[in-house]
Amino acid sequence: MATLRDIKQKIAAVKKTRQITRAMNMVAAAKLRTTQAKMENFAPYAMKFAEVLSNLASRVEPEIHPLLVKREKVSNLELVHFTADRGLCGSFNVNSITKAVRWLKEQGAAGVNTRLTVIGKKGRDFFRKGKYDIRENFTGIYGTVDISFINKMTMGLIQRYLAGEADEVHMLYSHFASMAKQEPTLVKLIPIEPPKGEKAAGTTDYLYEPSAEALLIELLPKHINVQLMNAFFQQETSEHAARMAAMDNATKNCSELVENLTLVYNKARQASITAELMDIVGGAEALRNA
């Protein structure tokens, strides 16, 4: 049975852990407010940009630009995969990695070669241990990504697609649905696909000047820029929300553990006092009977 000193030391250690988790929760909350504001300001622009590009693509022949041409046979795929640089955010990284692994296995079973562009230390470490084909990896860049980095990344993806090194380019990031829900989301970046069926029929009718073809050629690379930037904002916001929730749960668990340990401490202390009283009473009784 644990002594009173051991229980007291354990209570002190749990209280210190609670202070750390509470501080991490507050830091995550502060970062979340900043990144969420950026994401909410940028998301409508990204959605509208995608809508306009899809509308443009549906009006012209795909052969007008190679980024619209769908390859007859897909033999090589590239996946841009996002994870966090740090842990302590619950199942956030695991969910994203699990979905990526499942998708990569499906492509491998279909005889398709896959390569990865990995963003985040957690994903890089996992896929490196699994001996996946990693083309590029970027770590420690969240919060510092600017348009020049996005342009460079986009040009690399486009060049590999045009050179035939990748027949399709996909992206997997965590979409911020709510504070309690961050969904790993897989989207196709290249080639750009126009809407189909009812979705195409229901799109807004735009008037273009200059021609739709000229605008499309100019805007296609920018569309990929916008989608990548939006993915960075969504990923970073989701990470902070997941870490905030995880640290909040950890703080609550520490408080419950302190209460339970305090109860155990009080019971052990009461038992110790009772034992001492019994010894005193027994000694006094022995002296009286002597």
N, C-alpha and C positions, 0 to 999 in steps of 0.2 A: 504494500500500500504506500502511495506517495506521502511524503512528509509534508508538514505545513510549509516549510521553506520551499520545497519543490513546486507546490501548487502556487505559492505567492510569486515565484520567479516566472512560472508559466503565464500567470495573469498579466504580469508586467510586460512580458514579451508580446503577448497578443495585443495589448493596448498600444504598444509601439507600432506593431504591424497595422493596426487600425488607423493610427495617425498617418502612416505612409499611404495607405489606400485612399484615405479621405483627401489627402493632398493631391494625389494623382487624379482623383475624380474632379477636383476643382480645376486642375491644369487642363484636363481633357475638355471640361465644360467651356473654359475660356477659349481654347483653340477651336472648339466646335462652333462657337458663335461667329468667329471670323471666317472660317471656311464655309460655313453654311450660307452666310451672306453672299460670298462670292459665287457659290454654286447656284443660289436662287436668282441672282442677277444674270448669270450666264445661261442657265438652262432654257429659258424661253427663246433666246437668240439661237441656241443650238437646235432646238426643235423646229423653229421656223426655217432656219437655214436648210435643215434636212428635208422639210416639206417642199420648199422651193426647188431644191435640187432634184428631188424625186419627180416633181411636176415637169421640170425641164427635161429630165431624162426620158419621160414618157412621151414627149413631143417629137423627139428626134430619133434617127436611126442609131443603134448602138455603135455602128462602125465609125461614127464621127470622131470617137475618142477611144483609145485603147483601154482606159479605165472603166468603160462601160461594157466592153466585150467579155462575154462569159466564155471561158475555155470549154471546149467540147469534152476534154478529158482532164480531170483534176488528179494530178499525181503528186503534187507537192503543196503543202499548206504551211502557212506561218501563223502562229498564235502570239499575239501581244497579251501577256498575262500580268495582271496587277495583284500585288499583295503588299502588306505593310512592311516597314523596316523593323518594327519592334513587335513584341508579343504583348501579353497581359491585356488582351482584348477578347477574351472568351474564345468562341469557335469561329471568329471572323476569318482568320487566315485559313483554317482547316476547311471551311465550307468552300472557299474559292479554289483551293488546291484540289479538293475532292472532285469538284465539277470539272476542272481542267483535266485531271487524270482520266476520268470517265470518258470525256470527249476524245482525248488523245488515243485511248484504247480502242474506241469505236472506229476512228480513222485508220489506226493501224490494222485492225481486223479487216477493213475494206481495201487494204493494200495501198494506202496513201502514206507518203512520207511526210513527217511533221517536224518543224523546227520552231524554236521558241525565242521570243524576245521578252525577257523577264524584267519586270520593274518591281523592286522591293527585295530586301534581304531574305525574308522568310521563304518566298518562292524560289529565289536563286539557290538557297541552301538545300531546299527539298529536291528540286529538279537536278541539281548537281550530284547529289547523293544517288538519285535514281538513274543516273547516267543518261538523261534525256539530251537531245541535241539542242544546245543553247547557242543561238547565233550571237545575241547581244544581251547584256544585263546592265541595269542601271539601279544604283542604290544611293540612298541618302539625298534624293533630289526633291522629295515632297516639300512643298512650301517655297521652293526656289525655282520652279518651272516657269519659264517665260516663253514668249512666242518664238524666239530664235531657236530655243531647244526643240519646240514642237515642229517648226519648219524643217529643221535638220532631220528629225525622226521621220517626218512624213516623206521627205525626199528619199531617204533610205528605203522605206517601204515601197514607194512607187518605182524606184530604180530596180529593186529586186523583182517586182511584179513584171515590169516591162522586159527585163532580161530573161524571164522565164524561170527564175529561181523559185518563185512561188506562184501557183496558179490561183490561189485565193489567199486573202489575208483576213484573219478574224481577230477579235479583241474580246477579252474576258475581264470585266471589272465588277466591283460591287456597287450596285445601284442603291442610292439612299431612298428607300420607300418611306420610312418613318424612323423615329428615335428607337423603336423596338425592332425594326426590321430592315436589314440590309441584304439585298438579293444579289448573288453572283449572276451576272448578265452576260450572255454571249451574243455578240453582234458581228456582222460581216462588214468589214471596212472596204475591201476591194474584191471584186468589181462592184461599182454602185449599181443597185437594182432599182428600177422604177416600180411604183406601186402596181398591184394587180387586182383585177376583179372589181368588187364594189368599192374598195378603197381608192382605186384609180378613178372611178366614175364620180366619186364624191369630193374630189380635191377641188380647190379653188381655181377658177379660170383667171390667169394672169395675162396682161399685155406686156410684151418685152420689147425693149429698145436698147441696144441693137438686137439682132436676131437671137432666138433661143440657142442656136448653135454656137454663136460667138460667146454668149454669156456662159454657156455650159463649159466650154473649153477653158475659160478663165477661172471659173468657180470650183471646178472639180477638186483640184489640189487643196483649195481653201476649205472645202467641205470636210476633207480628212483631218485637216488642222483643227477644225471646230469640234469634231467628234472626239479627237484625242484630248483636247483641252477639257472638254466636258467630262470625259472619263476620269481625268486627274482630279477634278473638283469633286466628282461623285465619290471617288475612291477615298480621298482624304477626309471628306465629311463623314463617310460611313465608318472609317477607322476610328475617328474621335468619338462618334456616337457609341460604337461597340465598346471602346475602352471605358467610356464614362459609365455605361451600364454594368460592365464587368467589375469596375472598382466600387460602384455603389453596392452591388451584391456582396462583394468581398468585405466591405465595411459593415454591412448588416450581419454577415456571418461572424465577423470578429466580435461584434457587440453581443450576439447570442452566446458565443463561446465564453466571453468574459462573465456573462450572467451565470452560465452553467458552472464555470470554474469557481466563481464566488460562492455559489451554493455548496459545491463540494468542499471548499475551504472552510465555510462556516460549520458544516457537518463534522469535518475532521477536527476543527477547533473545539466544538462542543463535546465531541467524544474524548478529546484530550483533557478538557477541564473536568468532565465526569470521572475519568479514570483517576485524576489527581485527587478529586474529592473523596473517591472511594478509598484511596490509599490513606488519606488523612483520617477519615472516619474509622478505617480498620486499625490504624495505629493507635488512635485514641481509645478504641474499644479494648485493644490488647493491653494498654497501660492501666486501664480501669480494672481489668480482671486480674492483673498481676498481683 
